[in-house]
Amino acid sequence: MNQAWTKFLPAAIRAKVEGRVYLQNVISNTGWQFADNILRMGVGLAVGIWVARYLGPDQFGLFSYALALVSLFAFFASLGLEDIIIRDIVRDPACRNETLGSAFFLKVTGGVVSFLAALGAILILRPEDELNHWLVGIIAAGALFQSFDIIEIWFHSQVQAKYVVFAKNAAFLTCSILKVILILTGQPLIAFAWVATLEIAAGSAGLIIAYTSQQNRIQEWYFSMKRAGNLLKDSWPLLFSGIVIMVYMRIDQVMLGEMIGSEEVGVYSVAVRLAEVWMFIPQIIFWSVFPAVVEARVSDETLLHERLQKLYNLMVLAAYAVAIPMTLLSSWLVDTLFGDAYSRAGAMLAVLIWSNVFSFLEIARSAFLSSMNWTRIHFVTVLLGCFLNIILNVLLIPRYGGMGAVIASLVAYWFAAHGTCFLLRPLFRTGVMMTKAMLYPKIW
């Protein structure tokens, strides 16, 4: 049965999708996620700019430092289970409640570990800084609510993103309004940390409502020691990969804060946010295509590599479409949106935006590695990239400040996503496919 929206497509495209139910579901799912992220990008960027201008580089730097430090431990709350859960449910739908229940228990435990680890880290790094203690503690408390993200994973496994969109957007829009109220009423920095945690808690409540509204029952979930052990056995490399990814994505801000100061973190964070605001694009593509990659892995190796090449090509085209105009407009964009106080972020953005090419490709490659259960190889690639990033930060930040962190990130992202493919024999073909995508990203 065709979905109603297909009648609005041009005749040539409609002819290609008619009767292909799975393709229609993928397109519909992608559309919902795209609309969601466009809304988040627009509203989030507008409110984020207002917050940055209100707080100024120094306080915005403190806030960004706290967010970066918490994110270094946030992956404990997810335990790298997302891809594994989707894979298991797609392969064996009958295991649904056992898988969800076991994963929920693991994520609750991981959320507690994440909170305690972040709080311990700030007490060690800045033992006398009470403001930072509160900022990190409040933001890290959000991990305690993230166990219900298991419902979001379920909806992704069913290619039903619209329920996640409704649930999380209600929380997002409400908290965006609260941030505006905080600005208009002149509230202190600590209030913005409370709103960040409130958004996670409200989003979890929305997911519960969406799940139960579809005649699903959380009470049917149950814990299985065997299933939990199998989930951890397959996910631990992804867990450590996620930890390493967070380190090489956020360690630059932490190191800038320790080596240069909060103001430099604030300026650099503007460049990072304008570069990372586009990361919803590969995530949308990934969640819509990943189930099809898993199916192709089981049925036809040739089909698998055909789909992967198209995926790499599409990711590169999307990254180029963002990087080229952002490079040309970076200085004007930063000055216009954030003001003169953040003007140095323009040059940083012009360079950092090209790291998205490799970030997009790394996300695409993770679909292949997860479908092959090559999670250990994924861990090795990001670990090498992390080591390179830390070394380059140590060498470049004292001399070049924020721009040194930009260069370190760009090189590390390339190495982790593309360069390591030529060091690890199982990934050599993947490296060739990525190179082909970057040189000639044909998708039709």
Secondary structure, 3 states (H helix, E strand, C coil): CCCHHHHHCCHHHHHHHCCCHHHHHHHHHHHHHHHHHHHHHHHHHHHHHHHHHHHHHHHHHHHHHHHHHHHCCHHHHCCCCHHHHHHHHHHCHHHHHHHHHHHHHHHHHHHHHHHHHHHHHHHHHCCCCHHHHHHHHHHHHHHHHHHHHHHHHHHHHCCCHHHHHHHHHHHHHHHHHHHHHHHHCCCCHHHHHHHHHHHHHHHHHHHHHHHHHCCCCHHHCCCCHHHHHHHHHHHHHHHHHHHHHHHHHHHHHHHHHHHCCHHHHHHHHHHHHHHHHHHHHHHHHHHHHHHHHHHHHHHCHHHHHHHHHHHHHHHHHHHHHHHHHHHHHHHHHHHHHHCHHHCCHHHHHHHHCCHHHHHHHHHHHHHHHHHCCCHHHHHHHHHHHHHHHHHHHHHHHHHHCHHHHHHHHHHHHHHHHCHHHHCCHHHHHHHHHHHHHHHCCCCC
